[in-house]
Amino acid sequence: METTGKAPIGRPRGFDADEALERAVLVFWAQGYEGASLTDLTSAMGITRTSMYAAFGNKEELFRKALERYTEGPAAYAARALAEPTAREVATAFLTGAVRASTRPGDPAGCLGVQGCLAAGDPGRAARDALVDWRNEGQSRLRDRFRRALDEGDLPPGSDPETLARYIMALANGIAVQAAGGTGRDELQQVADLALRNWPPGN
């Protein structure tokens, strides 16, 4: 029997899964993994717990899907920055993107990838580990891009791609934390601009 593309047998899904996931992103972004209760999530998503489990799995699986959606949406600046032609432009686009994503009107302040699980007990360990991996992956991609810049002569000899990547990631994470604390976009952009004044000159 052909079932590809059809809903499972039983009560049909009566909600937009993409819209529900977008709403879950906002809940996790605003409240963190442990702070977001199942009631908070299902209320925001407009579905029952049964529907949530059927469509997204348990809370941990929902969080991972929400993080993927966040990466493709508000945090997509990170991937776009890597395509910039010079290392300085990569760093500039990355930090400017972090400022804008952390201060989006109508969205929670800060970054889901930073604040989502900063303080988590054992129930949140898997989510915390997922976010550590997420941040480390972003840093590794920056490092690889800066290695390429060094090989191409875009960074001066002796530049350390690993340290530069860690520097940019630490700044981006700090921007997110300050945004969550109420610092505005203009002030955070000034911080990013100041940090880039120390960027190694290109050849």
GROMACS elastic network, one bead per residue, 0.5 to 0.9 nm:
[ bonds ]
;  ai    aj funct       b0    kb
    2     6     6  0.87394   500
    3     6     6  0.54367   500
    3     7     6  0.79107   500
    3     8     6  0.81308   500
    4     7     6  0.85560   500
    6     9     6  0.86319   500
    7    10     6  0.83388   500
    7    11     6  0.89618   500
    7    12     6  0.66646   500
    7    13     6  0.72797   500
    8    11     6  0.82033   500
    8    12     6  0.76180   500
    8    13     6  0.88429   500
    9    12     6  0.76779   500
   11    14     6  0.85056   500
   13    16     6  0.82039   500
   13    17     6  0.86916   500
   13    51     6  0.76189   500
   13    55     6  0.85253   500
   14    47     6  0.86836   500
   14    51     6  0.89816   500
   15    18     6  0.89130   500
   15    19     6  0.82457   500
   15    20     6  0.75893   500
   15    46     6  0.79668   500
   15    47     6  0.74310   500
   16    19     6  0.53728   500
   16    20     6  0.61688   500
   16    21     6  0.86715   500
   17    21     6  0.60883   500
   17    22     6  0.86036   500
   17    45     6  0.88513   500
   17    55     6  0.74634   500
   17    56     6  0.87793   500
   18    21     6  0.51245   500
   18    22     6  0.62390   500
   18    23     6  0.87471   500
   19    22     6  0.50536   500
   19    23     6  0.63662   500
   19    24     6  0.87200   500
   19    45     6  0.76216   500
   20    23     6  0.51839   500
   20    24     6  0.63160   500
   20    25     6  0.87923   500
   20    42     6  0.86781   500
   20    44     6  0.77665   500
   20    46     6  0.70842   500
   20    47     6  0.79614   500
   21    25     6  0.62497   500
   21    26     6  0.88372   500
   21    45     6  0.71330   500
   21    56     6  0.86751   500
   21    62     6  0.80371   500
   21    65     6  0.77279   500
   21    66     6  0.63151   500
   21    69     6  0.78186   500
   22    25     6  0.51221   500
   22    26     6  0.66771   500
   22    45     6  0.82185   500
   22    66     6  0.73323   500
   22    69     6  0.74208   500
   22    70     6  0.84104   500
   23    26     6  0.52115   500
   23    27     6  0.64911   500
   23    28     6  0.88789   500
   23    41     6  0.79547   500
   23    44     6  0.60398   500
   23    45     6  0.55522   500
   23    46     6  0.89418   500
   23    66     6  0.89802   500
   24    27     6  0.50739   500
   24    28     6  0.62340   500
   24    29     6  0.83661   500
   24    40     6  0.89357   500
   24    41     6  0.59047   500
   24    42     6  0.81696   500
   24    44     6  0.69264   500
   24    45     6  0.62824   500
   24    62     6  0.79398   500
   24    63     6  0.79937   500
   24    66     6  0.65192   500
   25    28     6  0.53313   500
   25    29     6  0.59072   500
   25    30     6  0.85357   500
   25    63     6  0.78370   500
   25    65     6  0.86870   500
   25    67     6  0.71759   500
   25    69     6  0.74235   500
   25    70     6  0.67212   500
   25   112     6  0.81929   500
   26    30     6  0.60144   500
   26    31     6  0.84054   500
   26    44     6  0.88504   500
   26    66     6  0.87704   500
   26   107     6  0.71156   500
   26   108     6  0.69749   500
   26   112     6  0.86541   500
   27    30     6  0.52591   500
   27    31     6  0.58780   500
   27    32     6  0.75074   500
   27    33     6  0.87452   500
   27    35     6  0.89912   500
   27    36     6  0.64343   500
   27    40     6  0.73500   500
   27    41     6  0.64998   500
   27    44     6  0.74572   500
   27   108     6  0.87645   500
   28    31     6  0.52328   500
   28    33     6  0.56231   500
   28    34     6  0.85904   500
   28    35     6  0.78373   500
   28    36     6  0.60083   500
   28    41     6  0.82713   500
   28    63     6  0.73909   500
   28    66     6  0.79082   500
   28    67     6  0.89074   500
   28   112     6  0.70302   500
   28   116     6  0.64371   500
   29    32     6  0.57681   500
   29    33     6  0.82569   500
   29   107     6  0.85336   500
   29   108     6  0.63303   500
   29   109     6  0.83023   500
   29   110     6  0.80813   500
   29   111     6  0.69100   500
   29   113     6  0.82012   500
   29   115     6  0.74402   500
   29   116     6  0.61163   500
   30    35     6  0.87488   500
   30    36     6  0.84233   500
   30   107     6  0.83329   500
   30   108     6  0.52939   500
   30   109     6  0.75684   500
   30   110     6  0.85885   500
   30   112     6  0.77287   500
   30   115     6  0.85626   500
   30   116     6  0.80663   500
   31    34     6  0.76326   500
   31    36     6  0.54225   500
   31   115     6  0.85534   500
   31   116     6  0.73121   500
   32    35     6  0.52093   500
   32    36     6  0.60517   500
   32   112     6  0.74374   500
   32   115     6  0.63631   500
   32   117     6  0.57250   500
   32   118     6  0.82306   500
   33    36     6  0.55261   500
   33    37     6  0.82632   500
   33    59     6  0.87020   500
   33    60     6  0.84438   500
   33    63     6  0.72957   500
   33   115     6  0.89731   500
   33   116     6  0.56010   500
   33   117     6  0.57995   500
   33   120     6  0.80214   500
   33   124     6  0.67536   500
   33   127     6  0.69693   500
   33   128     6  0.83633   500
   34    37     6  0.70787   500
   34   116     6  0.83825   500
   34   117     6  0.73295   500
   34   119     6  0.86328   500
   34   120     6  0.67183   500
   34   121     6  0.82923   500
   34   123     6  0.76496   500
   34   124     6  0.61337   500
   34   127     6  0.89905   500
   35   116     6  0.89951   500
   36    39     6  0.80920   500
   36    40     6  0.59718   500
   36    41     6  0.65866   500
   37    40     6  0.50452   500
   37    41     6  0.62668   500
   37    42     6  0.86416   500
   37    59     6  0.89029   500
   38    41     6  0.50164   500
   38    42     6  0.59793   500
   38    43     6  0.82711   500
   38    49     6  0.74443   500
   38    59     6  0.73646   500
   39    42     6  0.52983   500
   39    43     6  0.58352   500
   39    44     6  0.83731   500
   39    48     6  0.89285   500
   39    49     6  0.81369   500
   40    43     6  0.53365   500
   40    44     6  0.61589   500
   40    45     6  0.85345   500
   41    44     6  0.52711   500
   41    45     6  0.60102   500
   41    46     6  0.84248   500
   41    47     6  0.87372   500
   41    49     6  0.89645   500
   42    46     6  0.58026   500
   42    47     6  0.52714   500
   42    48     6  0.58892   500
   42    49     6  0.62866   500
   42    51     6  0.88961   500
   42    52     6  0.71090   500
   43    46     6  0.51184   500
   43    47     6  0.66405   500
   43    48     6  0.78785   500
   44    47     6  0.80396   500
   45    48     6  0.85890   500
   45    52     6  0.86407   500
   47    50     6  0.81470   500
   47    51     6  0.61082   500
   47    52     6  0.66216   500
   48    51     6  0.51724   500
   48    52     6  0.62383   500
   48    53     6  0.87247   500
   49    53     6  0.61418   500
   49    54     6  0.84881   500
   50    53     6  0.52785   500
   50    54     6  0.61614   500
   50    55     6  0.86281   500
   51    54     6  0.50390   500
   51    55     6  0.60241   500
   51    56     6  0.82551   500
   52    55     6  0.52547   500
   52    56     6  0.56030   500
   52    57     6  0.67171   500
   52    58     6  0.76912   500
   52    59     6  0.87349   500
   52    62     6  0.83586   500
   53    56     6  0.54261   500
   53    58     6  0.55317   500
   53    59     6  0.81170   500
   53    62     6  0.86407   500
   54    57     6  0.60143   500
   54    58     6  0.87344   500
   56    59     6  0.81492   500
   56    61     6  0.65241   500
   56    62     6  0.53938   500
   56    65     6  0.77769   500
   57    60     6  0.78376   500
   57    61     6  0.55248   500
   57    62     6  0.62586   500
   58    61     6  0.53221   500
   58    62     6  0.61651   500
   58    63     6  0.86525   500
   59    63     6  0.61144   500
   59    64     6  0.87106   500
   60    63     6  0.50566   500
   60    64     6  0.63695   500
   60    65     6  0.87700   500
   60   124     6  0.82808   500
   60   126     6  0.72976   500
   60   127     6  0.65030   500
   61    64     6  0.51105   500
   61    65     6  0.63006   500
   61    66     6  0.85483   500
   62    65     6  0.51137   500
   62    66     6  0.60584   500
   62    67     6  0.85839   500
   63    67     6  0.60924   500
   63    68     6  0.86102   500
   63   127     6  0.72192   500
   64    67     6  0.50439   500
   64    68     6  0.63074   500
   64    69     6  0.87071   500
   64   127     6  0.75309   500
   64   130     6  0.75235   500
   65    68     6  0.50650   500
   65    69     6  0.62786   500
   65    70     6  0.86185   500
   66    69     6  0.50293   500
   66    70     6  0.60903   500
   66    71     6  0.85651   500
   67    71     6  0.61013   500
   67    72     6  0.86469   500
   67   112     6  0.76051   500
   67   113     6  0.74346   500
   67   130     6  0.89739   500
   67   131     6  0.84282   500
   67   134     6  0.87966   500
   68    71     6  0.50560   500
   68    72     6  0.63350   500
   68    73     6  0.86225   500
   69    72     6  0.51243   500
   69    73     6  0.60632   500
   69    74     6  0.85213   500
   69    75     6  0.89710   500
   70    74     6  0.56579   500
   70    75     6  0.59660   500
   70    76     6  0.78814   500
   70   112     6  0.76140   500
   70   113     6  0.84877   500
   71    74     6  0.65297   500
   71    76     6  0.55673   500
   71    77     6  0.87730   500
   71    78     6  0.84963   500
   71    79     6  0.89915   500
   71   113     6  0.87050   500
   72    75     6  0.63437   500
   72    76     6  0.50828   500
   72    77     6  0.88879   500
   73    76     6  0.53329   500
   73    77     6  0.84195   500
   74    77     6  0.72356   500
   74    97     6  0.89394   500
   74   100     6  0.88579   500
   74   101     6  0.56774   500
   74   102     6  0.86496   500
   74   104     6  0.85666   500
   74   111     6  0.89250   500
   75    78     6  0.61118   500
   75    79     6  0.81830   500
   75    97     6  0.78453   500
   75    98     6  0.77378   500
   75   101     6  0.66206   500
   75   111     6  0.83736   500
   75   113     6  0.88331   500
   76    79     6  0.56472   500
   76    80     6  0.65481   500
   76    81     6  0.87772   500
   76    97     6  0.85706   500
   77    80     6  0.50458   500
   77    81     6  0.59728   500
   77    82     6  0.88254   500
   77    93     6  0.74904   500
   77    94     6  0.65750   500
   77    96     6  0.87199   500
   77    97     6  0.53210   500
   77    98     6  0.75508   500
   77   101     6  0.81395   500
   78    81     6  0.52259   500
   78    82     6  0.67513   500
   78    93     6  0.79952   500
   78    94     6  0.56978   500
   78    95     6  0.88674   500
   78    97     6  0.71641   500
   78    98     6  0.81032   500
   78   138     6  0.75947   500
   78   142     6  0.89441   500
   79    82     6  0.54680   500
   79    83     6  0.72224   500
   79    94     6  0.86655   500
   79   138     6  0.87085   500
   79   141     6  0.87798   500
   80    83     6  0.55447   500
   80    84     6  0.73316   500
   80    90     6  0.86419   500
   80    93     6  0.80216   500
   80    94     6  0.82678   500
   81    84     6  0.55388   500
   81    89     6  0.76345   500
   81    91     6  0.73897   500
   81    92     6  0.80619   500
   81    93     6  0.51398   500
   81    94     6  0.53788   500
   81    97     6  0.81477   500
   82    85     6  0.83255   500
   82    87     6  0.85539   500
   82    89     6  0.88484   500
   82    90     6  0.56063   500
   82    91     6  0.85277   500
   82    93     6  0.84287   500
   82    94     6  0.80157   500
   82   141     6  0.78737   500
   82   142     6  0.70705   500
   82   145     6  0.66660   500
   83    86     6  0.86942   500
   83    90     6  0.72699   500
   83   145     6  0.88519   500
   84    87     6  0.75127   500
   84    88     6  0.86870   500
   84    89     6  0.57943   500
   84    90     6  0.52307   500
   84    91     6  0.89643   500
   84    93     6  0.77953   500
   85    88     6  0.86387   500
   85    89     6  0.67531   500
   85    90     6  0.73558   500
   86    89     6  0.51702   500
   86    90     6  0.61821   500
   86    91     6  0.87153   500
   86   146     6  0.89423   500
   86   149     6  0.69715   500
   86   154     6  0.65824   500
   86   155     6  0.87349   500
   86   202     6  0.83392   500
   87    91     6  0.62106   500
   87    92     6  0.85148   500
   87   145     6  0.75860   500
   87   146     6  0.61590   500
   87   148     6  0.89331   500
   87   149     6  0.60491   500
   87   150     6  0.87354   500
   87   154     6  0.68060   500
   87   155     6  0.71745   500
   87   202     6  0.81830   500
   88    91     6  0.51327   500
   88    92     6  0.60423   500
   88    93     6  0.85274   500
   88   154     6  0.88064   500
   88   155     6  0.87952   500
   88   196     6  0.79093   500
   88   199     6  0.69976   500
   88   200     6  0.81139   500
   88   201     6  0.82743   500
   88   202     6  0.79377   500
   89    93     6  0.59245   500
   89    94     6  0.83165   500
   90    93     6  0.52700   500
   90    94     6  0.60312   500
   90    95     6  0.86460   500
   90   142     6  0.84442   500
   90   145     6  0.85209   500
   90   146     6  0.87920   500
   91    94     6  0.50903   500
   91    95     6  0.61699   500
   91    96     6  0.84340   500
   91   142     6  0.86600   500
   91   165     6  0.87444   500
   91   168     6  0.67291   500
   91   196     6  0.77012   500
   91   199     6  0.87262   500
   92    95     6  0.54125   500
   92    96     6  0.59707   500
   92    97     6  0.82927   500
   92   192     6  0.78471   500
   92   193     6  0.79806   500
   92   196     6  0.71531   500
   93    96     6  0.51447   500
   93    97     6  0.57857   500
   93    98     6  0.84270   500
   94    97     6  0.50917   500
   94    98     6  0.61690   500
   94    99     6  0.87530   500
   94   168     6  0.78648   500
   94   169     6  0.88379   500
   94   172     6  0.77818   500
   95    99     6  0.62558   500
   95   100     6  0.86793   500
   95   168     6  0.72367   500
   95   169     6  0.85711   500
   95   171     6  0.74948   500
   95   172     6  0.58434   500
   95   175     6  0.84139   500
   95   189     6  0.81681   500
   95   192     6  0.60598   500
   95   193     6  0.86215   500
   96    99     6  0.50959   500
   96   100     6  0.62784   500
   96   101     6  0.85733   500
   96   172     6  0.88703   500
   96   188     6  0.89637   500
   96   189     6  0.67203   500
   96   192     6  0.70068   500
   96   193     6  0.86306   500
   97   100     6  0.51473   500
   97   101     6  0.59337   500
   97   102     6  0.83552   500
   97   172     6  0.88463   500
   98   101     6  0.51910   500
   98   102     6  0.59536   500
   98   103     6  0.85501   500
   98   110     6  0.88215   500
   98   111     6  0.82198   500
   98   172     6  0.57079   500
   98   173     6  0.81518   500
   98   175     6  0.70552   500
   98   176     6  0.71224   500
   99   102     6  0.52963   500
   99   103     6  0.62974   500
   99   104     6  0.87000   500
   99   110     6  0.87086   500
   99   172     6  0.76661   500
   99   175     6  0.64924   500
   99   176     6  0.73242   500
   99   179     6  0.80221   500
   99   185     6  0.63127   500
   99   186     6  0.87536   500
   99   188     6  0.62543   500
   99   189     6  0.62964   500
   99   192     6  0.80529   500
  100   103     6  0.52270   500
  100   104     6  0.59545   500
  100   185     6  0.69607   500
  100   189     6  0.86394   500
  101   104     6  0.54762   500
  101   107     6  0.88990   500
  101   109     6  0.82916   500
  101   110     6  0.75017   500
  101   111     6  0.72765   500
  101   176     6  0.85179   500
  102   107     6  0.85026   500
  102   108     6  0.77615   500
  102   109     6  0.52664   500
  102   111     6  0.55889   500
  102   112     6  0.89585   500
  102   175     6  0.75363   500
  102   176     6  0.55159   500
  102   177     6  0.86742   500
  102   179     6  0.60171   500
  102   180     6  0.76158   500
  102   185     6  0.82031   500
  103   106     6  0.88395   500
  103   107     6  0.76099   500
  103   108     6  0.77356   500
  103   109     6  0.54091   500
  103   110     6  0.66698   500
  103   176     6  0.84655   500
  103   179     6  0.64811   500
  103   180     6  0.84649   500
  103   183     6  0.88274   500
  103   184     6  0.71216   500
  103   185     6  0.59637   500
  104   107     6  0.55065   500
  104   108     6  0.74870   500
  104   109     6  0.70721   500
  104   110     6  0.88613   500
  104   185     6  0.88634   500
  105   108     6  0.81544   500
  105   109     6  0.85388   500
  106   109     6  0.88895   500
  108   111     6  0.81025   500
  108   112     6  0.87262   500
  108   180     6  0.78710   500
  109   112     6  0.89864   500
  109   176     6  0.75770   500
  109   177     6  0.86821   500
  109   179     6  0.56949   500
  109   181     6  0.80451   500
  109   182     6  0.77040   500
  110   113     6  0.88903   500
  110   114     6  0.77155   500
  110   115     6  0.72107   500
  110   173     6  0.87934   500
  110   175     6  0.76675   500
  110   177     6  0.59118   500
  110   178     6  0.74212   500
  110   179     6  0.50645   500
  110   181     6  0.81545   500
  111   114     6  0.53093   500
  111   115     6  0.60515   500
  111   116     6  0.76075   500
  111   173     6  0.78910   500
  111   175     6  0.89355   500
  111   176     6  0.53742   500
  111   177     6  0.76489   500
  111   179     6  0.85290   500
  111   180     6  0.79428   500
  112   115     6  0.54589   500
  112   117     6  0.84345   500
  112   131     6  0.88853   500
  112   176     6  0.88971   500
  113   116     6  0.57441   500
  113   117     6  0.79873   500
  113   131     6  0.58593   500
  113   132     6  0.84335   500
  113   134     6  0.72204   500
  113   135     6  0.70708   500
  113   173     6  0.87721   500
  114   117     6  0.71346   500
  114   118     6  0.68649   500
  114   131     6  0.73950   500
  114   132     6  0.87612   500
  114   135     6  0.79593   500
  114   173     6  0.63769   500
  114   176     6  0.71063   500
  114   177     6  0.75735   500
  115   118     6  0.54367   500
  115   119     6  0.84893   500
  115   176     6  0.80955   500
  115   177     6  0.73827   500
  115   180     6  0.84858   500
  116   119     6  0.86333   500
  116   127     6  0.82532   500
  116   128     6  0.77841   500
  116   131     6  0.76606   500
  117   120     6  0.56622   500
  117   124     6  0.72740   500
  117   125     6  0.85283   500
  117   127     6  0.67556   500
  117   128     6  0.51277   500
  117   129     6  0.87904   500
  117   131     6  0.72795   500
  118   128     6  0.71764   500
  119   124     6  0.86588   500
  119   128     6  0.83520   500
  120   123     6  0.73359   500
  120   124     6  0.51100   500
  120   125     6  0.64105   500
  120   127     6  0.84804   500
  120   128     6  0.67818   500
  121   124     6  0.55340   500
  121   125     6  0.63660   500
  122   125     6  0.50734   500
  122   126     6  0.82829   500
  123   126     6  0.76059   500
  123   127     6  0.85900   500
  124   127     6  0.53391   500
  124   128     6  0.60652   500
  124   129     6  0.86096   500
  125   128     6  0.50144   500
  125   129     6  0.60728   500
  125   130     6  0.85207   500
  126   129     6  0.51012   500
  126   130     6  0.61315   500
  126   131     6  0.87195   500
  127   131     6  0.63165   500
  127   132     6  0.86940   500
  128   131     6  0.51913   500
  128   132     6  0.62829   500
  128   133     6  0.87050   500
  129   132     6  0.50001   500
  129   133     6  0.61983   500
  129   134     6  0.85085   500
  130   133     6  0.51557   500
  130   134     6  0.61259   500
  130   135     6  0.87622   500
  131   135     6  0.61343   500
  131   136     6  0.84076   500
  132   135     6  0.52728   500
  132   136     6  0.60600   500
  132   137     6  0.84995   500
  133   136     6  0.50234   500
  133   137     6  0.59690   500
  133   138     6  0.85932   500
  134   137     6  0.52346   500
  134   138     6  0.64197   500
  134   139     6  0.88187   500
  135   138     6  0.51426   500
  135   139     6  0.63119   500
  135   140     6  0.86847   500
  135   169     6  0.80806   500
  136   139     6  0.50286   500
  136   140     6  0.60940   500
  136   141     6  0.86504   500
  137   140     6  0.50173   500
  137   141     6  0.62587   500
  137   142     6  0.86896   500
  138   141     6  0.52500   500
  138   142     6  0.63976   500
  138   143     6  0.87270   500
  138   165     6  0.89066   500
  138   169     6  0.78922   500
  139   142     6  0.51131   500
  139   143     6  0.61726   500
  139   144     6  0.86957   500
  139   162     6  0.83277   500
  139   165     6  0.56928   500
  139   166     6  0.63776   500
  139   168     6  0.82920   500
  139   169     6  0.62260   500
  140   144     6  0.61791   500
  140   145     6  0.85828   500
  140   162     6  0.80280   500
  140   165     6  0.74642   500
  140   166     6  0.88709   500
  141   144     6  0.51493   500
  141   145     6  0.61917   500
  141   146     6  0.86278   500
  141   165     6  0.83474   500
  142   145     6  0.50812   500
  142   146     6  0.61628   500
  142   147     6  0.85803   500
  142   161     6  0.80518   500
  142   162     6  0.82837   500
  142   164     6  0.83154   500
  142   165     6  0.52911   500
  142   166     6  0.84717   500
  142   168     6  0.84163   500
  142   169     6  0.85110   500
  143   146     6  0.51083   500
  143   147     6  0.61126   500
  143   148     6  0.86629   500
  143   160     6  0.88455   500
  143   161     6  0.51369   500
  143   162     6  0.51987   500
  143   163     6  0.80838   500
  143   164     6  0.72666   500
  143   165     6  0.50191   500
  143   166     6  0.80180   500
  144   147     6  0.50112   500
  144   148     6  0.63550   500
  144   149     6  0.87040   500
  144   161     6  0.74351   500
  144   162     6  0.83286   500
  144   165     6  0.87034   500
  145   148     6  0.51552   500
  145   149     6  0.63597   500
  145   150     6  0.87866   500
  145   161     6  0.81446   500
  145   165     6  0.89161   500
  146   150     6  0.61468   500
  146   151     6  0.85836   500
  146   154     6  0.87768   500
  146   155     6  0.78117   500
  146   160     6  0.83757   500
  146   161     6  0.50904   500
  146   162     6  0.80386   500
  146   164     6  0.76638   500
  146   165     6  0.74449   500
  147   150     6  0.50125   500
  147   151     6  0.62222   500
  147   152     6  0.85833   500
  147   155     6  0.87266   500
  147   160     6  0.81426   500
  147   161     6  0.54720   500
  147   162     6  0.82701   500
  148   151     6  0.50354   500
  148   152     6  0.61191   500
  148   153     6  0.86151   500
  148   154     6  0.84398   500
  148   161     6  0.89305   500
  149   152     6  0.50526   500
  149   153     6  0.61963   500
  149   155     6  0.57470   500
  149   161     6  0.87044   500
  150   153     6  0.51544   500
  150   154     6  0.57002   500
  150   156     6  0.67681   500
  150   157     6  0.70089   500
  150   158     6  0.86286   500
  150   159     6  0.71873   500
  150   160     6  0.85909   500
  150   161     6  0.76750   500
  151   154     6  0.75614   500
  151   155     6  0.80067   500
  151   157     6  0.89374   500
  152   155     6  0.77092   500
  153   156     6  0.64326   500
  153   157     6  0.76154   500
  153   202     6  0.74516   500
  153   203     6  0.61806   500
  154   201     6  0.82900   500
  154   203     6  0.56073   500
  155   158     6  0.84910   500
  155   159     6  0.65023   500
  155   200     6  0.66768   500
  155   201     6  0.67658   500
  155   202     6  0.50224   500
  155   203     6  0.65406   500
  156   159     6  0.59004   500
  156   200     6  0.69479   500
  156   201     6  0.68712   500
  156   202     6  0.61803   500
  156   203     6  0.63309   500
  157   160     6  0.88033   500
  159   163     6  0.85111   500
  159   164     6  0.80245   500
  159   200     6  0.76917   500
  160   163     6  0.54394   500
  160   164     6  0.62179   500
  160   165     6  0.86560   500
  161   164     6  0.50495   500
  161   165     6  0.60210   500
  161   166     6  0.85231   500
  162   165     6  0.52098   500
  162   166     6  0.62046   500
  162   167     6  0.85618   500
  163   166     6  0.50142   500
  163   167     6  0.59850   500
  163   168     6  0.86517   500
  164   168     6  0.62674   500
  164   169     6  0.85832   500
  164   199     6  0.87510   500
  165   168     6  0.52584   500
  165   169     6  0.61231   500
  165   170     6  0.84967   500
  166   169     6  0.50827   500
  166   170     6  0.59273   500
  166   171     6  0.84791   500
  167   170     6  0.52080   500
  167   171     6  0.62271   500
  167   172     6  0.86641   500
  168   171     6  0.51275   500
  168   172     6  0.61438   500
  168   173     6  0.86009   500
  168   195     6  0.88845   500
  169   172     6  0.50355   500
  169   173     6  0.60673   500
  169   174     6  0.84443   500
  170   173     6  0.51510   500
  170   174     6  0.60422   500
  170   175     6  0.85247   500
  171   174     6  0.50180   500
  171   175     6  0.60627   500
  171   176     6  0.86512   500
  171   191     6  0.88017   500
  171   192     6  0.76127   500
  171   195     6  0.81429   500
  172   175     6  0.50427   500
  172   176     6  0.63685   500
  172   177     6  0.88313   500
  172   192     6  0.84417   500
  173   176     6  0.51177   500
  173   177     6  0.63796   500
  173   178     6  0.87473   500
  174   177     6  0.50835   500
  174   178     6  0.61693   500
  174   179     6  0.84736   500
  175   178     6  0.51956   500
  175   179     6  0.60359   500
  175   180     6  0.85989   500
  175   183     6  0.87608   500
  175   188     6  0.64344   500
  175   189     6  0.88996   500
  175   191     6  0.82154   500
  175   192     6  0.82532   500
  176   179     6  0.50423   500
  176   180     6  0.62049   500
  176   181     6  0.86518   500
  177   180     6  0.51336   500
  177   181     6  0.63787   500
  177   182     6  0.89883   500
  178   182     6  0.65169   500
  178   183     6  0.55822   500
  178   184     6  0.85432   500
  178   188     6  0.79530   500
  179   182     6  0.51849   500
  179   184     6  0.64586   500
  179   185     6  0.76923   500
  179   188     6  0.76163   500
  180   183     6  0.72968   500
  183   186     6  0.85737   500
  183   187     6  0.66850   500
  183   188     6  0.68639   500
  184   187     6  0.55006   500
  184   188     6  0.62794   500
  184   189     6  0.86941   500
  185   188     6  0.51447   500
  185   189     6  0.60529   500
  185   190     6  0.86367   500
  186   189     6  0.51232   500
  186   190     6  0.63366   500
  186   191     6  0.88557   500
  187   190     6  0.51608   500
  187   191     6  0.65761   500
  187   192     6  0.89641   500
  188   191     6  0.50247   500
  188   192     6  0.63891   500
  188   193     6  0.86801   500
  189   193     6  0.61015   500
  189   194     6  0.85183   500
  190   193     6  0.50499   500
  190   194     6  0.60825   500
  190   195     6  0.86057   500
  191   194     6  0.51344   500
  191   195     6  0.62294   500
  191   196     6  0.87791   500
  192   195     6  0.51800   500
  192   196     6  0.63834   500
  192   197     6  0.89972   500
  193   196     6  0.52815   500
  193   197     6  0.66857   500
  194   197     6  0.54133   500
  194   198     6  0.77168   500
  195   198     6  0.60160   500
  195   199     6  0.74795   500
  196   199     6  0.50515   500
  196   200     6  0.88398   500
  197   200     6  0.86059   500
  198   201     6  0.86400   500
  199   202     6  0.89803   500
